[in-house]
């Protein structure tokens, strides 16, 4: 992510393609992340095309607010925090983000899932290979996240075509998939 805008291209894949990709790249970073998403009973965050999350990686907790910018990008604000309880956050910067994007304070957990993420770094972006365990199923996803401006769609498709795949539009987000689980 750069300039608080996350640009990513995502595609759901099957386990065979996932395994083939795992064996095709030298993934050096492998992390387990638990994601808990929050919203109101009326889904006020979702109605704003947003998401509020606390991600836990080992003992590190990261608050994230995402607001959709366009088809490929989100405004993304992240900050390390010391709690997993959304209602205990008192950080002035995070509270300012809530005010700026009209995020209500009466949030509660709506979904939790765990992702095994493998990352391969390219010059202008990161290739992420995710195996996500939801409450009732496991799915596999390949994601290309930009770290600088370039023709990411062409680059991503050059990777995918080796597996008979083509990116045309982002698959549903993990939070959307979790809510349909």
C-alpha positions, 0 to 999 in steps of 0.5 A, spaced: 500 500 500 502 507 498 499 513 499 493 510 503 490 507 497 490 499 497 490 497 489 489 490 489 487 484 484 484 478 486 482 471 483 479 465 487 482 459 485 482 452 486 486 447 490 490 444 484 492 451 482 494 454 489 498 448 490 501 449 483 503 456 484 506 454 491 511 450 487 512 455 482 514 461 486 519 461 492 515 464 497 519 467 503 514 470 507 508 465 510 504 468 515 498 466 519 493 472 520 486 472 524 481 477 521 475 479 525 471 484 522 466 489 525 459 492 523 453 495 526 446 491 527 444 495 521 450 494 517 452 501 517 459 500 515 458 495 509 452 501 506 458 505 506 462 500 502 467 500 508 470 495 512 473 495 519 477 490 521 482 488 527 488 483 524 492 479 529 499 476 527 502 473 532 502 478 538 501 484 534 494 487 533 493 491 527 486 496 526 484 497 519 479 501 516 477 500 508 473 505 504 472 503 497 475 508 492 473 505 486 473 498 482 480 496 484 482 501 490 480 502 497 482 508 502 486 504 507 488 506 514 492 502 519 495 502 525 497 497 530 493 497 537 494 494 543 486 491 544 482 486 540 476 489 543 474 494 538 470 498 543 476 499 547 480 503 542 481 510 544 487 512 539 485 519 537 488 518 530 483 512 529 477 516 532 479 521 527 478 516 522 471 514 525 469 521 525 472 523 518 468 517 515 462 517 519 463 510 522 459 509 528 462 507 535 457 501 536 460 496 532 460 488 534 464 482 531 460 480 524 465 475 522 472 471 524 476 467 519 484 465 519 488 466 513 495 463 511 498 468 507 504 466 502 508 473 499 512 473 493 515 480 492 516 483 485 519 490 483 512 493 483 508 489 487 506 483 491 503 476 489 499 473 495 497 466 495 492 465 501 488 459 504 483 462 508 479 457 513 472 460 514 467 457 519 464 452 514 469 452 508 476 453 506 478 457 499 484 459 495 485 466 492 491 469 489 492 477 489 496 482 486 497 488 490 501 494 487 506 497 491 508 502 485 504 505 479 504 500 473 500 496 469 498 491 474 493 488 470 497 486 464 502 483 469 497 479 473 494 476 467 501 474 465 502 470 471 495 467 471 495 465 463 501 460 465 495 456 469 489 458 464 486 463 468 485 471 466 483 476 471 477 480 469 474 483 475 475 482 483 472 476 486 468 478 492 472 480 498 474 475 504 469 479 508 463 478 503 465 470 503 465 470 510 458 473 511 455 468 506 459 462 509 
